[in-house]
């Protein structure tokens, strides 16, 4: 056949060479992937051999299963192309249409005999969704003595956290103090509430803020680097912590989480979709039913369940049902962010809140699904319209910045920045690699490339640089101007707003317990991260999502483990 299995056969590779003697495959395809790497080398070896512009073995997704892209018995497909449109040739690839089909559906293994199996397993804690919150909850529950199974429906772990570009907001951390900066969790509460238009649950916000510095310490204890600081929109201090050089926080954290889970032998299963949360009918959650890619539907009985299945900004239909005007806008989310975790919880009695609150991020790269991080503005970039003029305070909250862009006749704008800003934020080099950045040696040259009037852009940049010198922005009251738009090279990125975060979801209390429609906690049921509602109100501040995943992931993991001990 023209599939990888056929190519292998032609090259004298036997079925057992890939599948092992038993010819069975677990849902995570563990042995299969080990065998791929045994013959072809690990990602580092493969990346070193790649001469192409885009290197899929050295990407923000990190070291994942080979089988996420390279399929044995069906057409291979570049996982990256669920979000990107790279012209990537991989062996036995499907047609261009198949390979860039943006809708993710769980693939079933060929020759599956039996969709429903009698398999029943037992554990202390099941965690649904291996994004940031899922990993944090699993690691915390494990370290508190619980036996944990972490389930992920996608072929790779990481969830939306994997794509997080910005950082983690935390107030009064040792990194802020080291730089002589004074921050206060009370200010974080105030700004988070104001950003969320006061629709947040104030008790959840207090927990978020007052436990945020601990969250950073926890990440550092796992081996993460959170030493760099930057300003996010709607915040009066540099509170967003990220790795040195301004590297994207998500890929770094997911690498750290994967390593920590592996070190602890936590049972992490990909290709494992939870199709039902089980309950005893008397208000207590008792486990889950899972559809494994190879094993079919099976049951895991658990003393506690933690729902960390994420939001739904990648789900066109669902977004459209709440906000028809956002239905066809681009989404910055990974393709698995489709919201099932909320409705699975609702079926066992959970209350869903704020479902129609969908965040539009101001700066997605032109027609792509690539998010241009808010930290680019925080590092010094300005927003300029097609007339070459600034039109909004770049560090306002996202809802306001997005609305200002959408009020422009072209419904798009440009980020304009200078050399010192580029150097301060390594992510900009990544946007250059992706072909999203226009560059010129002069403002007039840049204006020509952007198609905006050169004199207007020159006047805009001159006024902004004057504001930088004066540390005061009379035009738009931007509260922080860390760098001018300086040469020798100048840069512009065409941006449009796109769907980024769903603020609504499962109602929780400050103990991360899932709350039922009658206002009482559901026994044995916890949730954390984007699957929940209430923390961010009607508009999330940049940098608060990672705080949410770590703070409430830890609370959920710790409380689930304590509950298991008592149960
Ligand atoms: O928290 C976020 O969503 C964030 C900081 C995104 C970004 O623009 O980088």
Boltz pocket constraint, residues with backbone or C-beta under 6 A from the ligand:
constraints:
  - pocket:
      binder: B
      contacts: [[A, 164], [A, 165], [A, 166], [A, 167], [A, 232], [A, 371], [A, 372], [A, 373], [A, 374], [A, 375], [A, 541], [A, 542], [A, 543], [A, 544], [A, 545], [A, 546]]
      max_distance: 6.0
